[in-house]
Structure formats: structure tokens, C-alpha cells
Amino acid sequence: MEYGVGIIGTGNIAETHANAVLAANGARLVACYNHNAAKGDAFSSRFGIRSYHELDSFLSDGDVDIVMIATPSGAHLEPALAAIGSGKKAVIVE
């Protein structure tokens, strides 16, 4: 089985997480979310994935099974709780 992974936050650490997903067996990178459209779109172009600018839309993506939280350390709680509440299979918080 292959799981779709989506990343919330597209700063420096997100690239490390994206590359880890790309190297993992059974996982594929499918989407990212950043409230800053330019940053999210640049990240999605680099990795060939969908970019979302609204968290609810990202969490509604049926291809996203696992969510990785890659926001700055003080900004983990809200997206993590939203991802948990959305019923995803797993939420990974750095």
C-alpha cells in the first residue's frame, strides 16, 4: 500500500521532509499547504505536487493520508489539531 503525504508549511525544513518522503518506500508526496501563496506555489512547483492556500482545502484532499507539520516551532498546535480532527491516518509533528 502507498500512502499520500502532505506537508503543512513550506519553509527550509519542509524540503528535508519532502526529500525523506520521496526516498521512502510506500509513500508519495502529493500536496503542500502554506497561507503564503507564493511560497506554497514555489514549493509545489519544485516537487510537482498540489499547492493549497486554505488549510481546510488541504485537509479535504482525499489523496493526503498522512500530514507532516513543518511550520515554525511556535506554530505547530493549530495545524496539528486541525489535521488530527480531519481524520487523517497519521500526523507527524517535527
PDB file of N, CA, C and O in Angstrom:
ATOM      1  N   MET A   1       0.840  -1.181   0.000  1.00  0.00           N
ATOM      2  CA  MET A   1       0.000   0.000   0.000  1.00  0.00           C
ATOM      3  C   MET A   1       0.882   1.240   0.000  1.00  0.00           C
ATOM      4  O   MET A   1       1.930   1.272   0.646  1.00  0.00           O
ATOM      5  N   GLU A   2       0.454   2.245  -0.720  1.00  0.00           N
ATOM      6  CA  GLU A   2       1.181   3.505  -0.775  1.00  0.00           C
ATOM      7  C   GLU A   2       0.338   4.600  -0.135  1.00  0.00           C
ATOM      8  O   GLU A   2      -0.858   4.705  -0.403  1.00  0.00           O
ATOM      9  N   TYR A   3       0.963   5.413   0.711  1.00  0.00           N
ATOM     10  CA  TYR A   3       0.272   6.499   1.405  1.00  0.00           C
ATOM     11  C   TYR A   3       0.661   7.832   0.797  1.00  0.00           C
ATOM     12  O   TYR A   3       1.825   8.072   0.476  1.00  0.00           O
ATOM     13  N   GLY A   4      -0.338   8.700   0.643  1.00  0.00           N
ATOM     14  CA  GLY A   4      -0.092  10.058   0.169  1.00  0.00           C
ATOM     15  C   GLY A   4       0.258  10.947   1.346  1.00  0.00           C
ATOM     16  O   GLY A   4      -0.419  10.928   2.374  1.00  0.00           O
ATOM     17  N   VAL A   5       1.312  11.722   1.191  1.00  0.00           N
ATOM     18  CA  VAL A   5       1.789  12.595   2.251  1.00  0.00           C
ATOM     19  C   VAL A   5       1.628  14.043   1.823  1.00  0.00           C
ATOM     20  O   VAL A   5       1.954  14.419   0.697  1.00  0.00           O
ATOM     21  N   GLY A   6       1.118  14.849   2.748  1.00  0.00           N
ATOM     22  CA  GLY A   6       1.005  16.280   2.535  1.00  0.00           C
ATOM     23  C   GLY A   6       1.777  17.009   3.615  1.00  0.00           C
ATOM     24  O   GLY A   6       1.818  16.568   4.764  1.00  0.00           O
ATOM     25  N   ILE A   7       2.389  18.124   3.250  1.00  0.00           N
ATOM     26  CA  ILE A   7       3.208  18.891   4.185  1.00  0.00           C
ATOM     27  C   ILE A   7       2.552  20.240   4.443  1.00  0.00           C
ATOM     28  O   ILE A   7       2.182  20.954   3.511  1.00  0.00           O
ATOM     29  N   ILE A   8       2.414  20.576   5.717  1.00  0.00           N
ATOM     30  CA  ILE A   8       1.923  21.893   6.120  1.00  0.00           C
ATOM     31  C   ILE A   8       3.137  22.734   6.483  1.00  0.00           C
ATOM     32  O   ILE A   8       3.893  22.396   7.393  1.00  0.00           O
ATOM     33  N   GLY A   9       3.311  23.822   5.768  1.00  0.00           N
ATOM     34  CA  GLY A   9       4.483  24.672   5.923  1.00  0.00           C
ATOM     35  C   GLY A   9       5.482  24.330   4.834  1.00  0.00           C
ATOM     36  O   GLY A   9       5.744  23.157   4.570  1.00  0.00           O
ATOM     37  N   THR A  10       6.040  25.354   4.200  1.00  0.00           N
ATOM     38  CA  THR A  10       6.937  25.088   3.073  1.00  0.00           C
ATOM     39  C   THR A  10       8.265  25.833   3.217  1.00  0.00           C
ATOM     40  O   THR A  10       8.872  26.233   2.224  1.00  0.00           O
ATOM     41  N   GLY A  11       8.708  26.015   4.466  1.00  0.00           N
ATOM     42  CA  GLY A  11       9.989  26.662   4.717  1.00  0.00           C
ATOM     43  C   GLY A  11      11.142  25.681   4.548  1.00  0.00           C
ATOM     44  O   GLY A  11      10.997  24.632   3.921  1.00  0.00           O
ATOM     45  N   ASN A  12      12.276  26.036   5.112  1.00  0.00           N
ATOM     46  CA  ASN A  12      13.508  25.253   4.921  1.00  0.00           C
ATOM     47  C   ASN A  12      13.377  23.797   5.325  1.00  0.00           C
ATOM     48  O   ASN A  12      13.813  22.919   4.580  1.00  0.00           O
ATOM     49  N   ILE A  13      12.794  23.511   6.471  1.00  0.00           N
ATOM     50  CA  ILE A  13      12.723  22.130   6.944  1.00  0.00           C
ATOM     51  C   ILE A  13      11.776  21.290   6.088  1.00  0.00           C
ATOM     52  O   ILE A  13      11.926  20.070   6.020  1.00  0.00           O
ATOM     53  N   ALA A  14      10.820  21.917   5.445  1.00  0.00           N
ATOM     54  CA  ALA A  14       9.872  21.180   4.607  1.00  0.00           C
ATOM     55  C   ALA A  14      10.579  20.471   3.461  1.00  0.00           C
ATOM     56  O   ALA A  14      10.180  19.374   3.069  1.00  0.00           O
ATOM     57  N   GLU A  15      11.612  21.082   2.931  1.00  0.00           N
ATOM     58  CA  GLU A  15      12.349  20.443   1.842  1.00  0.00           C
ATOM     59  C   GLU A  15      13.015  19.151   2.324  1.00  0.00           C
ATOM     60  O   GLU A  15      13.032  18.158   1.598  1.00  0.00           O
ATOM     61  N   THR A  16      13.553  19.159   3.525  1.00  0.00           N
ATOM     62  CA  THR A  16      14.149  17.958   4.105  1.00  0.00           C
ATOM     63  C   THR A  16      13.095  16.858   4.241  1.00  0.00           C
ATOM     64  O   THR A  16      13.346  15.702   3.901  1.00  0.00           O
ATOM     65  N   HIS A  17      11.912  17.230   4.741  1.00  0.00           N
ATOM     66  CA  HIS A  17      10.827  16.253   4.885  1.00  0.00           C
ATOM     67  C   HIS A  17      10.357  15.747   3.527  1.00  0.00           C
ATOM     68  O   HIS A  17      10.095  14.555   3.368  1.00  0.00           O
ATOM     69  N   ALA A  18      10.247  16.632   2.558  1.00  0.00           N
ATOM     70  CA  ALA A  18       9.815  16.230   1.224  1.00  0.00           C
ATOM     71  C   ALA A  18      10.789  15.222   0.625  1.00  0.00           C
ATOM     72  O   ALA A  18      10.370  14.218   0.047  1.00  0.00           O
ATOM     73  N   ASN A  19      12.070  15.483   0.759  1.00  0.00           N
ATOM     74  CA  ASN A  19      13.064  14.547   0.230  1.00  0.00           C
ATOM     75  C   ASN A  19      13.024  13.208   0.954  1.00  0.00           C
ATOM     76  O   ASN A  19      13.254  12.168   0.338  1.00  0.00           O
ATOM     77  N   ALA A  20      12.736  13.216   2.248  1.00  0.00           N
ATOM     78  CA  ALA A  20      12.599  11.965   3.001  1.00  0.00           C
ATOM     79  C   ALA A  20      11.404  11.159   2.487  1.00  0.00           C
ATOM     80  O   ALA A  20      11.490   9.939   2.344  1.00  0.00           O
ATOM     81  N   VAL A  21      10.301  11.838   2.213  1.00  0.00           N
ATOM     82  CA  VAL A  21       9.125  11.149   1.665  1.00  0.00           C
ATOM     83  C   VAL A  21       9.451  10.557   0.302  1.00  0.00           C
ATOM     84  O   VAL A  21       9.089   9.416   0.015  1.00  0.00           O
ATOM     85  N   LEU A  22      10.128  11.320  -0.531  1.00  0.00           N
ATOM     86  CA  LEU A  22      10.474  10.842  -1.867  1.00  0.00           C
ATOM     87  C   LEU A  22      11.379   9.606  -1.809  1.00  0.00           C
ATOM     88  O   LEU A  22      11.339   8.764  -2.706  1.00  0.00           O
ATOM     89  N   ALA A  23      12.185   9.499  -0.767  1.00  0.00           N
ATOM     90  CA  ALA A  23      13.103   8.362  -0.627  1.00  0.00           C
ATOM     91  C   ALA A  23      12.465   7.162   0.067  1.00  0.00           C
ATOM     92  O   ALA A  23      13.041   6.074   0.068  1.00  0.00           O
ATOM     93  N   ALA A  24      11.296   7.344   0.652  1.00  0.00           N
ATOM     94  CA  ALA A  24      10.656   6.285   1.429  1.00  0.00           C
ATOM     95  C   ALA A  24       9.850   5.335   0.540  1.00  0.00           C
ATOM     96  O   ALA A  24       9.203   5.759  -0.417  1.00  0.00           O
ATOM     97  N   ASN A  25       9.900   4.078   0.866  1.00  0.00           N
ATOM     98  CA  ASN A  25       9.052   3.097   0.196  1.00  0.00           C
ATOM     99  C   ASN A  25       7.641   3.222   0.758  1.00  0.00           C
ATOM    100  O   ASN A  25       7.467   3.395   1.964  1.00  0.00           O
ATOM    101  N   GLY A  26       6.650   3.138  -0.093  1.00  0.00           N
ATOM    102  CA  GLY A  26       5.267   3.148   0.355  1.00  0.00           C
ATOM    103  C   GLY A  26       4.696   4.527   0.614  1.00  0.00           C
ATOM    104  O   GLY A  26       3.608   4.650   1.176  1.00  0.00           O
ATOM    105  N   ALA A  27       5.411   5.566   0.214  1.00  0.00           N
ATOM    106  CA  ALA A  27       4.922   6.931   0.417  1.00  0.00           C
ATOM    107  C   ALA A  27       5.132   7.734  -0.854  1.00  0.00           C
ATOM    108  O   ALA A  27       6.084   7.518  -1.604  1.00  0.00           O
ATOM    109  N   ARG A  28       4.214   8.668  -1.073  1.00  0.00           N
ATOM    110  CA  ARG A  28       4.381   9.597  -2.196  1.00  0.00           C
ATOM    111  C   ARG A  28       3.948  10.976  -1.732  1.00  0.00           C
ATOM    112  O   ARG A  28       2.952  11.118  -1.021  1.00  0.00           O
ATOM    113  N   LEU A  29       4.683  11.967  -2.126  1.00  0.00           N
ATOM    114  CA  LEU A  29       4.384  13.348  -1.776  1.00  0.00           C
ATOM    115  C   LEU A  29       3.303  13.854  -2.721  1.00  0.00           C
ATOM    116  O   LEU A  29       3.475  13.798  -3.938  1.00  0.00           O
ATOM    117  N   VAL A  30       2.178  14.354  -2.174  1.00  0.00           N
ATOM    118  CA  VAL A  30       1.064  14.729  -3.034  1.00  0.00           C
ATOM    119  C   VAL A  30       0.650  16.187  -2.932  1.00  0.00           C
ATOM    120  O   VAL A  30       0.098  16.732  -3.888  1.00  0.00           O
ATOM    121  N   ALA A  31       0.905  16.845  -1.780  1.00  0.00           N
ATOM    122  CA  ALA A  31       0.383  18.208  -1.627  1.00  0.00           C
ATOM    123  C   ALA A  31       1.131  18.957  -0.526  1.00  0.00           C
ATOM    124  O   ALA A  31       1.813  18.369   0.313  1.00  0.00           O
ATOM    125  N   CYS A  32       0.970  20.283  -0.570  1.00  0.00           N
ATOM    126  CA  CYS A  32       1.501  21.134   0.489  1.00  0.00           C
ATOM    127  C   CYS A  32       0.497  22.243   0.775  1.00  0.00           C
ATOM    128  O   CYS A  32      -0.368  22.562  -0.041  1.00  0.00           O
ATOM    129  N   TYR A  33       0.645  22.815   1.962  1.00  0.00           N
ATOM    130  CA  TYR A  33      -0.178  23.963   2.346  1.00  0.00           C
ATOM    131  C   TYR A  33       0.731  25.043   2.909  1.00  0.00           C
ATOM    132  O   TYR A  33       1.601  24.778   3.738  1.00  0.00           O
ATOM    133  N   ASN A  34       0.514  26.258   2.443  1.00  0.00           N
ATOM    134  CA  ASN A  34       1.127  27.442   3.031  1.00  0.00           C
ATOM    135  C   ASN A  34       0.145  28.588   2.805  1.00  0.00           C
ATOM    136  O   ASN A  34      -0.368  28.760   1.699  1.00  0.00           O
ATOM    137  N   HIS A  35      -0.118  29.374   3.857  1.00  0.00           N
ATOM    138  CA  HIS A  35      -1.031  30.507   3.703  1.00  0.00           C
ATOM    139  C   HIS A  35      -0.431  31.571   2.794  1.00  0.00           C
ATOM    140  O   HIS A  35      -1.154  32.404   2.249  1.00  0.00           O
ATOM    141  N   ASN A  36       0.894  31.545   2.630  1.00  0.00           N
ATOM    142  CA  ASN A  36       1.575  32.442   1.701  1.00  0.00           C
ATOM    143  C   ASN A  36       1.589  31.753   0.335  1.00  0.00           C
ATOM    144  O   ASN A  36       2.356  30.815   0.115  1.00  0.00           O
ATOM    145  N   ALA A  37       0.750  32.216  -0.567  1.00  0.00           N
ATOM    146  CA  ALA A  37       0.575  31.548  -1.864  1.00  0.00           C
ATOM    147  C   ALA A  37       1.870  31.427  -2.651  1.00  0.00           C
ATOM    148  O   ALA A  37       2.134  30.380  -3.243  1.00  0.00           O
ATOM    149  N   ALA A  38       2.673  32.463  -2.668  1.00  0.00           N
ATOM    150  CA  ALA A  38       3.913  32.434  -3.450  1.00  0.00           C
ATOM    151  C   ALA A  38       4.863  31.361  -2.934  1.00  0.00           C
ATOM    152  O   ALA A  38       5.458  30.628  -3.723  1.00  0.00           O
ATOM    153  N   LYS A  39       5.008  31.265  -1.617  1.00  0.00           N
ATOM    154  CA  LYS A  39       5.899  30.252  -1.044  1.00  0.00           C
ATOM    155  C   LYS A  39       5.371  28.845  -1.290  1.00  0.00           C
ATOM    156  O   LYS A  39       6.130  27.948  -1.659  1.00  0.00           O
ATOM    157  N   GLY A  40       4.073  28.653  -1.085  1.00  0.00           N
ATOM    158  CA  GLY A  40       3.483  27.343  -1.325  1.00  0.00           C
ATOM    159  C   GLY A  40       3.579  26.920  -2.779  1.00  0.00           C
ATOM    160  O   GLY A  40       3.905  25.771  -3.079  1.00  0.00           O
ATOM    161  N   ASP A  41       3.297  27.845  -3.677  1.00  0.00           N
ATOM    162  CA  ASP A  41       3.348  27.523  -5.104  1.00  0.00           C
ATOM    163  C   ASP A  41       4.775  27.225  -5.569  1.00  0.00           C
ATOM    164  O   ASP A  41       4.984  26.349  -6.408  1.00  0.00           O
ATOM    165  N   ALA A  42       5.751  27.950  -5.028  1.00  0.00           N
ATOM    166  CA  ALA A  42       7.146  27.686  -5.395  1.00  0.00           C
ATOM    167  C   ALA A  42       7.558  26.283  -4.935  1.00  0.00           C
ATOM    168  O   ALA A  42       8.216  25.550  -5.673  1.00  0.00           O
ATOM    169  N   PHE A  43       7.167  25.921  -3.719  1.00  0.00           N
ATOM    170  CA  PHE A  43       7.476  24.594  -3.186  1.00  0.00           C
ATOM    171  C   PHE A  43       6.795  23.515  -4.029  1.00  0.00           C
ATOM    172  O   PHE A  43       7.418  22.516  -4.388  1.00  0.00           O
ATOM    173  N   SER A  44       5.530  23.717  -4.340  1.00  0.00           N
ATOM    174  CA  SER A  44       4.795  22.705  -5.108  1.00  0.00           C
ATOM    175  C   SER A  44       5.385  22.547  -6.505  1.00  0.00           C
ATOM    176  O   SER A  44       5.422  21.437  -7.035  1.00  0.00           O
ATOM    177  N   SER A  45       5.840  23.630  -7.103  1.00  0.00           N
ATOM    178  CA  SER A  45       6.470  23.546  -8.431  1.00  0.00           C
ATOM    179  C   SER A  45       7.766  22.752  -8.361  1.00  0.00           C
ATOM    180  O   SER A  45       8.061  21.956  -9.253  1.00  0.00           O
ATOM    181  N   ARG A  46       8.538  22.966  -7.306  1.00  0.00           N
ATOM    182  CA  ARG A  46       9.809  22.265  -7.147  1.00  0.00           C
ATOM    183  C   ARG A  46       9.598  20.749  -7.032  1.00  0.00           C
ATOM    184  O   ARG A  46      10.423  19.966  -7.505  1.00  0.00           O
ATOM    185  N   PHE A  47       8.494  20.343  -6.406  1.00  0.00           N
ATOM    186  CA  PHE A  47       8.272  18.913  -6.162  1.00  0.00           C
ATOM    187  C   PHE A  47       7.163  18.310  -7.032  1.00  0.00           C
ATOM    188  O   PHE A  47       6.903  17.110  -6.945  1.00  0.00           O
ATOM    189  N   GLY A  48       6.518  19.110  -7.854  1.00  0.00           N
ATOM    190  CA  GLY A  48       5.475  18.586  -8.746  1.00  0.00           C
ATOM    191  C   GLY A  48       4.245  18.094  -8.006  1.00  0.00           C
ATOM    192  O   GLY A  48       3.693  17.047  -8.342  1.00  0.00           O
ATOM    193  N   ILE A  49       3.808  18.852  -6.986  1.00  0.00           N
ATOM    194  CA  ILE A  49       2.654  18.465  -6.176  1.00  0.00           C
ATOM    195  C   ILE A  49       1.627  19.595  -6.168  1.00  0.00           C
ATOM    196  O   ILE A  49       1.896  20.689  -6.665  1.00  0.00           O
ATOM    197  N   ARG A  50       0.459  19.328  -5.606  1.00  0.00           N
ATOM    198  CA  ARG A  50      -0.582  20.353  -5.483  1.00  0.00           C
ATOM    199  C   ARG A  50      -0.252  21.322  -4.349  1.00  0.00           C
ATOM    200  O   ARG A  50       0.336  20.942  -3.337  1.00  0.00           O
ATOM    201  N   SER A  51      -0.640  22.568  -4.541  1.00  0.00           N
ATOM    202  CA  SER A  51      -0.429  23.600  -3.524  1.00  0.00           C
ATOM    203  C   SER A  51      -1.777  24.123  -3.063  1.00  0.00           C
ATOM    204  O   SER A  51      -2.653  24.426  -3.874  1.00  0.00           O
ATOM    205  N   TYR A  52      -1.931  24.226  -1.751  1.00  0.00           N
ATOM    206  CA  TYR A  52      -3.159  24.774  -1.168  1.00  0.00           C
ATOM    207  C   TYR A  52      -2.817  26.013  -0.351  1.00  0.00           C
ATOM    208  O   TYR A  52      -1.762  26.096   0.278  1.00  0.00           O
ATOM    209  N   HIS A  53      -3.744  26.981  -0.377  1.00  0.00           N
ATOM    210  CA  HIS A  53      -3.568  28.211   0.388  1.00  0.00           C
ATOM    211  C   HIS A  53      -4.605  28.324   1.499  1.00  0.00           C
ATOM    212  O   HIS A  53      -4.584  29.273   2.283  1.00  0.00           O
ATOM    213  N   GLU A  54      -5.510  27.354   1.564  1.00  0.00           N
ATOM    214  CA  GLU A  54      -6.525  27.260   2.614  1.00  0.00           C
ATOM    215  C   GLU A  54      -6.351  25.905   3.298  1.00  0.00           C
ATOM    216  O   GLU A  54      -6.365  24.867   2.638  1.00  0.00           O
ATOM    217  N   LEU A  55      -6.188  25.918   4.615  1.00  0.00           N
ATOM    218  CA  LEU A  55      -5.941  24.680   5.352  1.00  0.00           C
ATOM    219  C   LEU A  55      -7.077  23.681   5.190  1.00  0.00           C
ATOM    220  O   LEU A  55      -6.831  22.486   5.032  1.00  0.00           O
ATOM    221  N   ASP A  56      -8.311  24.156   5.229  1.00  0.00           N
ATOM    222  CA  ASP A  56      -9.457  23.244   5.083  1.00  0.00           C
ATOM    223  C   ASP A  56      -9.430  22.516   3.744  1.00  0.00           C
ATOM    224  O   ASP A  56      -9.744  21.328   3.678  1.00  0.00           O
ATOM    225  N   SER A  57      -9.061  23.214   2.687  1.00  0.00           N
ATOM    226  CA  SER A  57      -8.977  22.580   1.366  1.00  0.00           C
ATOM    227  C   SER A  57      -7.888  21.520   1.339  1.00  0.00           C
ATOM    228  O   SER A  57      -8.083  20.432   0.797  1.00  0.00           O
ATOM    229  N   PHE A  58      -6.745  21.841   1.924  1.00  0.00           N
ATOM    230  CA  PHE A  58      -5.643  20.871   2.017  1.00  0.00           C
ATOM    231  C   PHE A  58      -6.094  19.625   2.768  1.00  0.00           C
ATOM    232  O   PHE A  58      -5.871  18.503   2.311  1.00  0.00           O
ATOM    233  N   LEU A  59      -6.723  19.822   3.911  1.00  0.00           N
ATOM    234  CA  LEU A  59      -7.144  18.684   4.735  1.00  0.00           C
ATOM    235  C   LEU A  59      -8.280  17.896   4.103  1.00  0.00           C
ATOM    236  O   LEU A  59      -8.505  16.745   4.475  1.00  0.00           O
ATOM    237  N   SER A  60      -8.999  18.483   3.161  1.00  0.00           N
ATOM    238  CA  SER A  60     -10.080  17.788   2.455  1.00  0.00           C
ATOM    239  C   SER A  60      -9.573  16.957   1.286  1.00  0.00           C
ATOM    240  O   SER A  60     -10.334  16.181   0.708  1.00  0.00           O
ATOM    241  N   ASP A  61      -8.316  17.104   0.934  1.00  0.00           N
ATOM    242  CA  ASP A  61      -7.745  16.361  -0.190  1.00  0.00           C
ATOM    243  C   ASP A  61      -7.708  14.876   0.165  1.00  0.00           C
ATOM    244  O   ASP A  61      -6.984  14.467   1.072  1.00  0.00           O
ATOM    245  N   GLY A  62      -8.475  14.091  -0.538  1.00  0.00           N
ATOM    246  CA  GLY A  62      -8.563  12.663  -0.269  1.00  0.00           C
ATOM    247  C   GLY A  62      -7.290  11.884  -0.546  1.00  0.00           C
ATOM    248  O   GLY A  62      -7.148  10.750  -0.089  1.00  0.00           O
ATOM    249  N   ASP A  63      -6.361  12.475  -1.288  1.00  0.00           N
ATOM    250  CA  ASP A  63      -5.083  11.803  -1.549  1.00  0.00           C
ATOM    251  C   ASP A  63      -4.096  11.975  -0.406  1.00  0.00           C
ATOM    252  O   ASP A  63      -3.087  11.272  -0.351  1.00  0.00           O
ATOM    253  N   VAL A  64      -4.372  12.901   0.509  1.00  0.00           N
ATOM    254  CA  VAL A  64      -3.478  13.129   1.650  1.00  0.00           C
ATOM    255  C   VAL A  64      -3.897  12.201   2.786  1.00  0.00           C
ATOM    256  O   VAL A  64      -4.919  12.419   3.437  1.00  0.00           O
ATOM    257  N   ASP A  65      -3.099  11.170   3.014  1.00  0.00           N
ATOM    258  CA  ASP A  65      -3.356  10.215   4.095  1.00  0.00           C
ATOM    259  C   ASP A  65      -2.599  10.594   5.363  1.00  0.00           C
ATOM    260  O   ASP A  65      -3.094  10.421   6.477  1.00  0.00           O
ATOM    261  N   ILE A  66      -1.398  11.112   5.174  1.00  0.00           N
ATOM    262  CA  ILE A  66      -0.506  11.461   6.275  1.00  0.00           C
ATOM    263  C   ILE A  66      -0.138  12.931   6.155  1.00  0.00           C
ATOM    264  O   ILE A  66       0.183  13.412   5.068  1.00  0.00           O
ATOM    265  N   VAL A  67      -0.185  13.640   7.269  1.00  0.00           N
ATOM    266  CA  VAL A  67       0.167  15.060   7.287  1.00  0.00           C
ATOM    267  C   VAL A  67       1.448  15.241   8.081  1.00  0.00           C
ATOM    268  O   VAL A  67       1.584  14.739   9.197  1.00  0.00           O
ATOM    269  N   MET A  68       2.384  15.967   7.488  1.00  0.00           N
ATOM    270  CA  MET A  68       3.615  16.339   8.181  1.00  0.00           C
ATOM    271  C   MET A  68       3.534  17.828   8.493  1.00  0.00           C
ATOM    272  O   MET A  68       3.299  18.644   7.601  1.00  0.00           O
ATOM    273  N   ILE A  69       3.727  18.176   9.749  1.00  0.00           N
ATOM    274  CA  ILE A  69       3.705  19.572  10.170  1.00  0.00           C
ATOM    275  C   ILE A  69       5.137  20.088  10.127  1.00  0.00           C
ATOM    276  O   ILE A  69       5.998  19.615  10.869  1.00  0.00           O
ATOM    277  N   ALA A  70       5.386  21.060   9.256  1.00  0.00           N
ATOM    278  CA  ALA A  70       6.727  21.626   9.087  1.00  0.00           C
ATOM    279  C   ALA A  70       6.692  23.146   9.239  1.00  0.00           C
ATOM    280  O   ALA A  70       7.428  23.869   8.568  1.00  0.00           O
ATOM    281  N   THR A  71       5.838  23.607  10.120  1.00  0.00           N
ATOM    282  CA  THR A  71       5.744  25.039  10.397  1.00  0.00           C
ATOM    283  C   THR A  71       6.805  25.411  11.429  1.00  0.00           C
ATOM    284  O   THR A  71       7.407  24.522  12.031  1.00  0.00           O
ATOM    285  N   PRO A  72       7.047  26.701  11.647  1.00  0.00           N
ATOM    286  CA  PRO A  72       7.961  27.093  12.725  1.00  0.00           C
ATOM    287  C   PRO A  72       7.479  26.523  14.054  1.00  0.00           C
ATOM    288  O   PRO A  72       6.283  26.294  14.235  1.00  0.00           O
ATOM    289  N   SER A  73       8.396  26.294  14.979  1.00  0.00           N
ATOM    290  CA  SER A  73       8.089  25.565  16.210  1.00  0.00           C
ATOM    291  C   SER A  73       6.927  26.150  17.004  1.00  0.00           C
ATOM    292  O   SER A  73       6.190  25.391  17.632  1.00  0.00           O
ATOM    293  N   GLY A  74       6.737  27.439  17.002  1.00  0.00           N
ATOM    294  CA  GLY A  74       5.637  28.041  17.749  1.00  0.00           C
ATOM    295  C   GLY A  74       4.300  27.958  17.038  1.00  0.00           C
ATOM    296  O   GLY A  74       3.288  28.418  17.565  1.00  0.00           O
ATOM    297  N   ALA A  75       4.285  27.379  15.850  1.00  0.00           N
ATOM    298  CA  ALA A  75       3.059  27.337  15.052  1.00  0.00           C
ATOM    299  C   ALA A  75       2.636  25.915  14.712  1.00  0.00           C
ATOM    300  O   ALA A  75       2.052  25.680  13.654  1.00  0.00           O
ATOM    301  N   HIS A  76       2.926  24.959  15.601  1.00  0.00           N
ATOM    302  CA  HIS A  76       2.553  23.562  15.355  1.00  0.00           C
ATOM    303  C   HIS A  76       1.132  23.221  15.802  1.00  0.00           C
ATOM    304  O   HIS A  76       0.452  22.422  15.157  1.00  0.00           O
ATOM    305  N   LEU A  77       0.688  23.816  16.891  1.00  0.00           N
ATOM    306  CA  LEU A  77      -0.532  23.345  17.546  1.00  0.00           C
ATOM    307  C   LEU A  77      -1.765  23.418  16.659  1.00  0.00           C
ATOM    308  O   LEU A  77      -2.440  22.408  16.464  1.00  0.00           O
ATOM    309  N   GLU A  78      -2.071  24.582  16.123  1.00  0.00           N
ATOM    310  CA  GLU A  78      -3.307  24.734  15.329  1.00  0.00           C
ATOM    311  C   GLU A  78      -3.381  23.782  14.153  1.00  0.00           C
ATOM    312  O   GLU A  78      -4.376  23.070  14.016  1.00  0.00           O
ATOM    313  N   PRO A  79      -2.350  23.736  13.281  1.00  0.00           N
ATOM    314  CA  PRO A  79      -2.464  22.809  12.153  1.00  0.00           C
ATOM    315  C   PRO A  79      -2.465  21.344  12.587  1.00  0.00           C
ATOM    316  O   PRO A  79      -3.108  20.511  11.949  1.00  0.00           O
ATOM    317  N   ALA A  80      -1.751  21.026  13.666  1.00  0.00           N
ATOM    318  CA  ALA A  80      -1.745  19.639  14.138  1.00  0.00           C
ATOM    319  C   ALA A  80      -3.123  19.226  14.622  1.00  0.00           C
ATOM    320  O   ALA A  80      -3.599  18.143  14.279  1.00  0.00           O
ATOM    321  N   LEU A  81      -3.769  20.066  15.412  1.00  0.00           N
ATOM    322  CA  LEU A  81      -5.113  19.746  15.889  1.00  0.00           C
ATOM    323  C   LEU A  81      -6.107  19.658  14.734  1.00  0.00           C
ATOM    324  O   LEU A  81      -6.985  18.796  14.734  1.00  0.00           O
ATOM    325  N   ALA A  82      -5.970  20.546  13.754  1.00  0.00           N
ATOM    326  CA  ALA A  82      -6.857  20.501  12.591  1.00  0.00           C
ATOM    327  C   ALA A  82      -6.652  19.208  11.809  1.00  0.00           C
ATOM    328  O   ALA A  82      -7.618  18.583  11.372  1.00  0.00           O
ATOM    329  N   ALA A  83      -5.398  18.811  11.634  1.00  0.00           N
ATOM    330  CA  ALA A  83      -5.108  17.578  10.894  1.00  0.00           C
ATOM    331  C   ALA A  83      -5.626  16.356  11.640  1.00  0.00           C
ATOM    332  O   ALA A  83      -6.187  15.444  11.033  1.00  0.00           O
ATOM    333  N   ILE A  84      -5.438  16.337  12.954  1.00  0.00           N
ATOM    334  CA  ILE A  84      -5.962  15.221  13.759  1.00  0.00           C
ATOM    335  C   ILE A  84      -7.485  15.174  13.644  1.00  0.00           C
ATOM    336  O   ILE A  84      -8.068  14.103  13.478  1.00  0.00           O
ATOM    337  N   GLY A  85      -8.111  16.320  13.731  1.00  0.00           N
ATOM    338  CA  GLY A  85      -9.570  16.394  13.646  1.00  0.00           C
ATOM    339  C   GLY A  85     -10.126  16.022  12.288  1.00  0.00           C
ATOM    340  O   GLY A  85     -11.302  15.679  12.169  1.00  0.00           O
ATOM    341  N   SER A  86      -9.290  16.086  11.262  1.00  0.00           N
ATOM    342  CA  SER A  86      -9.757  15.769   9.903  1.00  0.00           C
ATOM    343  C   SER A  86      -9.813  14.277   9.633  1.00  0.00           C
ATOM    344  O   SER A  86     -10.346  13.843   8.612  1.00  0.00           O
ATOM    345  N   GLY A  87      -9.255  13.482  10.560  1.00  0.00           N
ATOM    346  CA  GLY A  87      -9.325  12.035  10.399  1.00  0.00           C
ATOM    347  C   GLY A  87      -8.231  11.433   9.551  1.00  0.00           C
ATOM    348  O   GLY A  87      -8.389  10.308   9.076  1.00  0.00           O
ATOM    349  N   LYS A  88      -7.136  12.121   9.340  1.00  0.00           N
ATOM    350  CA  LYS A  88      -6.038  11.560   8.566  1.00  0.00           C
ATOM    351  C   LYS A  88      -5.469  10.350   9.312  1.00  0.00           C
ATOM    352  O   LYS A  88      -5.646  10.216  10.523  1.00  0.00           O
ATOM    353  N   LYS A  89      -4.787   9.481   8.579  1.00  0.00           N
ATOM    354  CA  LYS A  89      -4.245   8.251   9.158  1.00  0.00           C
ATOM    355  C   LYS A  89      -3.153   8.548  10.183  1.00  0.00           C
ATOM    356  O   LYS A  89      -3.029   7.842  11.184  1.00  0.00           O
ATOM    357  N   ALA A  90      -2.363   9.591   9.934  1.00  0.00           N
ATOM    358  CA  ALA A  90      -1.285   9.944  10.857  1.00  0.00           C
ATOM    359  C   ALA A  90      -0.940  11.425  10.695  1.00  0.00           C
ATOM    360  O   ALA A  90      -1.107  12.015   9.628  1.00  0.00           O
ATOM    361  N   VAL A  91      -0.456  11.995  11.785  1.00  0.00           N
ATOM    362  CA  VAL A  91       0.035  13.370  11.783  1.00  0.00           C
ATOM    363  C   VAL A  91       1.416  13.344  12.419  1.00  0.00           C
ATOM    364  O   VAL A  91       1.584  12.882  13.547  1.00  0.00           O
ATOM    365  N   ILE A  92       2.396  13.843  11.690  1.00  0.00           N
ATOM    366  CA  ILE A  92       3.765  13.866  12.160  1.00  0.00           C
ATOM    367  C   ILE A  92       4.143  15.311  12.430  1.00  0.00           C
ATOM    368  O   ILE A  92       4.047  16.168  11.551  1.00  0.00           O
ATOM    369  N   VAL A  93       4.577  15.572  13.670  1.00  0.00           N
ATOM    370  CA  VAL A  93       4.957  16.930  14.057  1.00  0.00           C
ATOM    371  C   VAL A  93       6.434  16.929  14.391  1.00  0.00           C
ATOM    372  O   VAL A  93       6.892  16.165  15.241  1.00  0.00           O
ATOM    373  N   GLU A  94       7.177  17.793  13.713  1.00  0.00           N
ATOM    374  CA  GLU A  94       8.619  17.875  13.992  1.00  0.00           C
ATOM    375  C   GLU A  94       8.833  18.511  15.345  1.00  0.00           C
ATOM    376  O   GLU A  94       9.974  18.676  15.776  1.00  0.00           O
TER     377      GLU A  94
END
